[in-house]
């Protein structure tokens, strides 16, 4: 059975893609959102990050060639966005977590 044949994995990938789309579409409106809407948006970003962390961990633990291919594609995408190849995904996720927490603090005090 391939990694991607798992119904759980398929559902998680679908959830990640849906969250990415929802966040992307709403991001253009971020500056005109009220405080509650901004907090909701930040919560979605945190939810997406959590799901991405879990998916990445599952991919790393799997020896399926398709999982390894997906990891390679993720690395290529990160590189195309200017992220140095020496930066691990764990470091990237930790940095994203700090940014999300900073955004939340900024919104909560305003």
Order of alpha helices (4+ residues) and beta strands (2+ residues): alpha-alpha-alpha-alpha
